Amino acid sequence: MRTRLLAVAALLGFLATSMFSTAQSSPLGKQANKLDDSQEAVVLELYVTRVIWGADGTGTRETTAVFRVQAESGVQGLAVLTFPYTSANESVDVDYVRVRKPDGVMIVTPAYTIQDMPGNVTRVAPMYSDIHEKHITVKALGVGDVLGVHGPISHSETQCSGAVLVGVLVPRKFDLEGRGAGA
C-alpha cells in the first residue's frame, strides 16, 4: 500500500515538475502568459484542490475557485453551480459562494439557496445510481463580478479498499497530503 502511494506521489511530482519546467522554458509557455483573455466569457483566476486521505480510505477533497465574469454568457453559465457526489459515501459542504462587485461590495449567497437533488442519471435509472447534486443559485452575479467558491467533499468510506484514487484536472495549484500509516 505504502509503495503504491509513494509511486503515485512520485509520478504526480514528476509530471508537475516537467509541466512547470516546460511552461517556463519554452517560448510557448512565455507566450501563454501574455494571451489576451478579454474576449472570454469567464476567466478562471484561481483553482486550488487540497486532498487529504487517511489510512482507512476516508478523506476530504477541498476545492477553492475564483472566476472573473466578463460577459452575459458567463453569468448564465455560472448562475447555478452544480456539485455532483455519490450519496452513499460522500457529503458536500459549501463553505461559501460569494460575489465581489467591481466597487468592492461583497454579496454572500445564503445557505438556504442550496438544493440537494438526485443526479440526472439517477432520475432516469434510479436503481443503478446514487449520484446526487448540490445546486446553488448564485445571488446577484453580473458582468464584471468576481465569483468565489469554496467547499469540501468528505469521503466517509473508500470504494476500493487499500487504494487512493485521485483525479486532477490541471489545477493551477495542487496539494497532495498523505496521512496514511507511518506518514
C-alpha positions as CSV (number, residue, x, y, z in Angstrom):
1,M,0.0,0.0,0.0
2,R,2.7,2.4,1.0
3,T,4.7,1.5,-2.1
4,R,1.7,2.3,-4.3
5,L,1.1,5.6,-2.6
6,L,4.8,6.6,-3.0
7,A,4.8,5.6,-6.7
8,V,1.7,7.7,-7.3
9,A,3.1,10.6,-5.4
10,A,6.4,10.3,-7.4
11,L,4.6,10.2,-10.7
12,L,2.5,13.2,-9.8
13,G,5.6,15.1,-8.7
14,F,7.4,14.2,-11.9
15,L,4.5,15.3,-14.1
16,A,4.1,18.6,-12.2
17,T,7.8,19.3,-12.3
18,S,8.1,18.5,-16.0
19,M,4.9,20.6,-16.9
20,F,6.2,23.5,-14.8
21,S,9.7,23.5,-16.3
22,T,8.4,23.1,-19.9
23,A,6.0,26.0,-19.4
24,Q,8.7,28.3,-18.1
25,S,11.5,27.3,-20.6
26,S,9.6,27.1,-23.8
27,P,8.6,30.2,-25.9
28,L,5.1,28.9,-26.0
29,G,4.9,28.9,-22.1
30,K,6.1,32.6,-22.1
31,Q,3.6,33.4,-24.8
32,A,0.8,31.7,-23.0
33,N,1.2,34.1,-20.0
34,K,0.6,37.0,-22.4
35,L,-2.6,35.7,-24.1
36,D,-5.5,38.1,-24.3
37,D,-8.4,36.8,-22.3
38,S,-10.6,39.9,-22.7
39,Q,-12.9,38.2,-25.1
40,E,-13.6,35.2,-22.8
41,A,-17.0,35.0,-21.0
42,V,-15.4,33.6,-17.8
43,V,-11.7,33.6,-16.7
44,L,-10.6,31.1,-14.1
45,E,-8.3,33.2,-11.9
46,L,-7.6,30.6,-9.1
47,Y,-8.3,26.9,-8.7
48,V,-6.8,25.1,-5.7
49,T,-7.6,21.5,-4.8
50,R,-6.3,20.0,-1.5
51,V,-6.7,16.3,-0.9
52,I,-6.2,14.6,2.5
53,W,-6.6,10.8,2.8
54,G,-6.5,8.7,5.9
55,A,-5.1,5.1,6.1
56,D,-8.7,3.8,6.4
57,G,-9.7,5.3,3.0
58,T,-11.7,8.3,4.4
59,G,-10.7,11.7,3.4
60,T,-11.6,15.2,2.3
61,R,-11.1,17.0,-1.1
62,E,-11.4,20.8,-0.7
63,T,-11.7,23.0,-3.7
64,T,-11.4,26.7,-4.0
65,A,-12.1,28.5,-7.2
66,V,-12.3,32.2,-8.3
67,F,-13.9,33.2,-11.6
68,R,-13.9,36.6,-13.3
69,V,-17.2,37.1,-15.2
70,Q,-16.7,39.2,-18.4
71,A,-19.8,38.5,-20.5
72,E,-23.5,37.8,-20.1
73,S,-23.0,34.2,-21.3
74,G,-20.6,33.8,-18.3
75,V,-23.3,35.0,-16.0
76,Q,-25.7,32.4,-17.4
77,G,-23.1,29.6,-17.2
78,L,-22.3,30.3,-13.5
79,A,-25.8,31.4,-12.3
80,V,-26.4,27.9,-10.9
81,L,-23.4,25.9,-9.6
82,T,-23.7,22.1,-9.5
83,F,-21.6,19.8,-7.3
84,P,-22.1,16.1,-8.1
85,Y,-21.3,13.4,-5.4
86,T,-22.2,9.9,-4.5
87,S,-24.6,10.0,-1.5
88,A,-23.6,6.5,-0.2
89,N,-20.0,7.6,0.7
90,E,-19.6,11.3,0.1
91,S,-21.0,14.5,1.5
92,V,-20.7,18.1,0.2
93,D,-20.5,21.1,2.4
94,V,-20.2,24.5,0.7
95,D,-18.4,26.9,3.0
96,Y,-19.1,30.0,0.8
97,V,-20.3,31.3,-2.5
98,R,-19.7,35.0,-2.8
99,V,-19.7,37.6,-5.4
100,R,-17.4,40.6,-5.3
101,K,-18.8,43.6,-7.3
102,P,-16.5,45.9,-9.2
103,D,-16.9,48.6,-6.5
104,G,-15.7,46.1,-3.8
105,V,-19.0,45.2,-2.3
106,M,-19.2,41.5,-1.3
107,I,-22.5,39.6,-1.6
108,V,-22.7,36.2,0.0
109,T,-25.1,33.6,-1.3
110,P,-27.1,32.4,1.6
111,A,-27.2,28.7,2.5
112,Y,-30.9,28.4,2.0
113,T,-30.4,28.6,-1.8
114,I,-28.6,25.2,-1.8
115,Q,-30.8,22.4,-3.0
116,D,-29.9,18.7,-2.8
117,M,-31.3,16.8,-5.8
118,P,-30.8,13.3,-7.4
119,G,-28.4,13.5,-10.4
120,N,-29.7,13.2,-14.0
121,V,-28.7,9.6,-14.3
122,T,-30.5,8.8,-11.0
123,R,-33.7,10.4,-12.3
124,V,-33.5,8.2,-15.5
125,A,-32.4,4.9,-13.8
126,P,-32.8,5.2,-10.0
127,M,-32.0,1.5,-9.4
128,Y,-28.4,1.9,-10.8
129,S,-27.1,5.1,-9.2
130,D,-26.9,7.1,-6.0
131,I,-25.5,10.2,-7.7
132,H,-26.8,13.4,-6.1
133,E,-26.1,17.0,-6.9
134,K,-26.0,20.2,-4.8
135,H,-27.4,23.0,-6.8
136,I,-26.6,26.6,-5.7
137,T,-28.3,29.6,-7.2
138,V,-25.7,32.4,-7.1
139,K,-27.1,35.6,-5.8
140,A,-26.5,38.9,-7.6
141,L,-24.0,37.7,-10.2
142,G,-23.4,40.1,-13.1
143,V,-20.9,41.1,-15.8
144,G,-17.6,42.4,-14.2
145,D,-18.1,40.5,-11.0
146,V,-15.7,38.0,-9.4
147,L,-17.2,34.8,-8.1
148,G,-15.5,32.9,-5.3
149,V,-16.5,29.3,-4.3
150,H,-15.1,27.0,-1.6
151,G,-16.3,23.7,-0.4
152,P,-15.0,20.4,0.9
153,I,-16.3,17.0,-0.3
154,S,-15.9,14.4,2.6
155,H,-15.4,10.7,1.8
156,S,-16.8,8.6,4.6
157,E,-15.5,5.3,3.1
158,T,-13.4,4.1,0.2
159,Q,-14.9,2.3,-2.7
160,C,-11.7,0.4,-3.3
161,S,-10.1,-0.9,-0.1
162,G,-6.4,-0.2,0.2
163,A,-6.3,2.3,-2.7
164,V,-6.4,6.1,-3.0
165,L,-7.9,7.4,-6.3
166,V,-7.3,11.0,-7.2
167,G,-8.2,12.8,-10.4
168,V,-6.7,16.1,-11.2
169,L,-8.0,18.5,-13.9
170,V,-4.9,20.7,-14.4
171,P,-5.3,23.0,-11.4
172,R,-3.0,26.0,-11.0
173,K,-2.0,24.6,-7.6
174,F,-2.3,21.0,-6.3
175,D,-1.5,20.0,-2.8
176,L,-1.5,16.2,-2.0
177,E,-1.1,15.4,1.6
178,G,-1.0,11.7,2.6
179,R,-1.8,10.8,6.1
180,G,-1.5,7.0,5.9
181,A,0.1,4.6,8.3
182,G,3.6,5.8,9.1
183,A,3.2,9.1,7.2
